[in-house]
Amino acid sequence: MLEQRGETEAFGWISYRDWGGLLKLFVVCPRLEQTVTGGEAPNPETDTEGLTAVSEMDDSGLVVYGGFETGYDFRGTQTLWAKPILYFPETGAVVPDTGKRYTRRHYGRATDAAHERANDRVPITEWWQSIFDDIDLRMVEVEQTIRRARAIAYDFETLPFSTTDCYRYWGIAETYASVAADRTTTLAEPASRPTVYNLQLSLLLALLDEYEGSWASDTYQSYIETAGELLRTPAMMIQLAVQEHDRQTDEPTERVLDEDQQTLSDALEDIVDIPGIDVDTEAALSDEQAQRLQDQVQRELGESE
């Protein structure tokens, strides 16, 4: 399949547990390349607590490769899964959970298209084709994703809940929620108005410094996925936090949404009227500098495993 797509220089790495019963494979496709162009000049005064080693932008921009993470769990489930990833060759960092997760029961004769169709299963070549199409789409959207995450801000002087509460509403334990909340004030201007990009970056930093459990645990993976969802579906995550606040509050005057507003949406127009949520076209960091900082955090997370 890789050769059919012209991916003659693909590379990656593999890990497994339980004598091969659980496997993960990362594949990077250099042919799926996107360059995130620089915007405004980087701000050397930006303090990110030890993570300001973001090099000066150059004219070539920041190169991003597409790829996928795939694996299986044959400990009773026989499930094969895959999802797109972004890979930054400058530092070797991976941003996971950037697209739809595809799953497939791995039995029958996967490579026999006629047999699979006769048994109401999608042939595995077509299954992989859908994943590659998703990767292509993600590569087109990389720059837009970064820009959107930096253009949406939470004003915690207006919202009826704190930054720590917001992280808790997303399922983050108090220990990490409070540390992440403190970190948002370092990056935000003003300190009470962090962007979505800031919120997800601060969560990653808090986990890097504070998480003492297993990085293979379901809890840790759910936290990382929450950070990924903040980038991928920022408007939906705002509504999720607000809905959870309204569900928990005992004061009707502190409710944010109308009682009939229950459907979640990731359209920006559905959040512009939420008090305390600002959608703007300006941001403190250039797109490329913001991604370089994200890239560096992901690299440090990888080195700590």
N, C-alpha and C positions, 0 to 999 in steps of 0.2 A: 504494500500500500504506500509506503514512504517513497519508494522508487517511482511508482506511478504518478505521484504528486511532484516529482522532480526533486525530492529531498535526498540527494546523494551524500550530503555532509552532515546528516543528523547525528546527534550525540546525546548521551545521558548517563544515568546512574541507576542502580538498583539496590533495594534493601529487602530483607525477608526475615521472618520469624517462624517459630514452630516448625522447623525443618522444611520450610517452603510452603507451609499451609497458608501463610499470610504473606503477600508480596506487594511491594510498591515499586513502580518504575517511572522515572522522569525522562521524557524525551524532548529535546530542544531541536527546533527546526529553523536553522539560520535563513532559509529561503523566505520564511515568514517574518520579514523585517519591517519595522516601522521606526522612523526617527521623530522623536518629540522635539520640536524646535523650541529655541529659547524665546522668552518674552522679554519682560523688563529686566534690568540688570540685577544681579543678586545683591542682597543687603548684608554686608559684612558684620553689621551690628547685631544680627539675629542671634539670640542666645538659645541654644538647644541642649544645654547641659552636657557638654562633651561630645555632641554629635554634630558639630558645626564644621567638620572637615569636608565640606562640600566644595569641590574644586570650582574655579572660575569657569563659566560657560564658554564654549568655543563655538565657532560658526557651524561646526558639523552637527551639533545637537546631540541628544541622548539616544543611543541605539537600543531598541527593544526587539527581542525575538519572541515569536510565538512557540508554543509547544503544548504538551499535555502530560498530565499525571495519570497513570493507570495502575490497576492492581486487581488482585482477586483475594477472596477469602474462601478457601476450600474446607474450612472447619465446620462442615455441615450445611453450608449455604450454596456453594458452587456459584458464587456471584462474581462476575467480571464488571468492573466499573472504570470510568475515565472522565476527566474534566480538563478544560483548557487551563494553561498557566501562562504567565509572562516571565521571560528570562532576560536579565540585564547583564550582557557580557562584560561590561566594564568591571563589575565586581563579582559576578557569578551568583547574584541574588535571584530568588524566585518569589513571585507574588502568587500565592495559590488562590483557589476559589474565585476565579474571575469569570466563570461562565456556568452553564448548565452542567449538572452531574448526570452522566449517562450510565445506566446499569443494564446488565444482560445476564440471564442465567446461562452458565457455560456448560451445556450438555448437548447431546445430539451430535450432528456432524456440521460444525460451525462453518466450515469452508465449502460445503456442498450447498450451493444456493438453491437448487431445485428441491433438495431434501428439506431444507429449513422452511421454505415457503409452503411446502406441502404440510408442514406441521405448525403453521401459523406463527413462524418465527422470522424475524428479519435476518437475512444473511449477514454474516459478520463484516463483509466488505462494505455493505451499505451502512451498517452501524458505524463503522469507522469514518465513512464519508460524511456523515452528519456531524461527527466530532470535529473533523477538519474544517468543515464549513463554519462551525461555531468559532473556531480559532481565527479564521480569516475575518469574521465579523468583529471579534474582539480587537484585532490589530488595527482596524479602522477606527475603533472607538477609544483607543488608549488616551489620546490627547484630550478628547472631550471629557472622558471620565475624570482625569486629573483636574481639569478646569472647573467642572461642575462641583467637585468636592471642595474646592477652594472658594467657590462663589456662594455657598450656603453657610450661614452663621446662626448659631444659637445664642440668643441674648438672655443670659441667666439672671439679669436684673429685672427682666420682664416676665419670664417664665415662672410659674408658681412652684418650681422644684429646682433643686441644686444640680450641679454637674455630677456629683457623686450619685444622687438619686437617679439621674439619667442613665448612668452606666448600670446601676442596679436594675432598672427597668428592662435593660437589654439582657439580663441574666448574669451579669458579672458580679462575683462575690465582693462583699464590702471591702475586704483587704485590698484588692486590686483596683476597685472602683475609686476609692479615696486617693490612692497614689496617682492614678491616671488623671483624676480631676485636678490635683495639685499641679501636675505637669502641663495641663492645658493653659494655665495662666502664664507659663513661661513663653509660649509661642503666640498667644493671642494678643491682638491690639484692638480695643482695650482688653484687659485681662479677663473680663466677664463675658467676652463675646468670641468664643472659639469657632473656627470653621469646622465643617465636617472632616476635612483633611486633618486638622489638628486633633480632633477627637479620636480618630482611628490611629493616628501616629502615637498619641499619648498612651493609648491602650497598649500598643505594642511595646513601648518603652517600659511601662509599668510591669508587664509580664516578663520582659527581659531581666529586669532588676529584682523582681519580687517572687516570681513563681518558683516554688520549691518542689512541686510534685513532678510526676513523670510527664515528659513532653509527648509521649505516645498515648496519654490518657484521653478519654472522651471529653473530659472537662476542659483540658487545655486546648484540644482541637476545636471545641465549640467556641472558646474565646477568640481564637485566631479567625475562625469563620465569621464571627461577629464583626471583627475589624474589616474583613473582606466585604461583608455586606454593607458596611458604611460607605465604602467606595462604590460598590456596584449598584446599590439601590438606596441612595441617601434620603430621598423623599419618603420612601416607605418606612425607613428606620425612624425618621422623625415622628411620623404618625403612630408607629408602634410604641414609642416612648410616651407620647402624649396620651394615647389610649390607656396604657398601663397606669399612668398617673391618675387619670380620671377614674379608673376602676378601683384604685386603692384609697383615694381621698374620701374623707367623711364630710368634707365641706363643699356643698353645692356651688358656692361662690368661687371655689378654686378650680372648678372644671374648665377645661380649655375648649373642648369640642362640643358641638351640639349633640344631643342625645341620639339623633338619627344618623350621625356621621360615623359609620362603623366600617365601611369598605376601605381597605388599604389600597393606595395607588402610588406609583413612582413618578407621577407627572409633577413637574415643578409648579404648575398652575394650581395644584391641589394643596400646596402648603404655603402659598404667599399670603393667605389670609389668617394663618395661625399666629396669634400674638406671641412675640418673642422669637419668631423665625424670620430671618432676613435673607433674601435672595438678591445677590448683587453681581455685578460684572467685574468688580475689581478684587484683587487679593494681594496680600503682602509679599508673597514669594512668586517668582516666575514659575511657569509650569515645569520647566526643566529642573530648576533648583529644587522644587518641591519633590519631584520624582527621584532626584539624586539622594535627597535625605531619606525618602522612603526606602530606596535601594540599599542605603547604608544600614538602616535599622534591620532590614530583612537579612542582610549579610551577618550582622552581629548576632541575630537570633540563631542563624544557622551555625555559627561558630560555637555557640553555647550549648548545642545539643550534645 
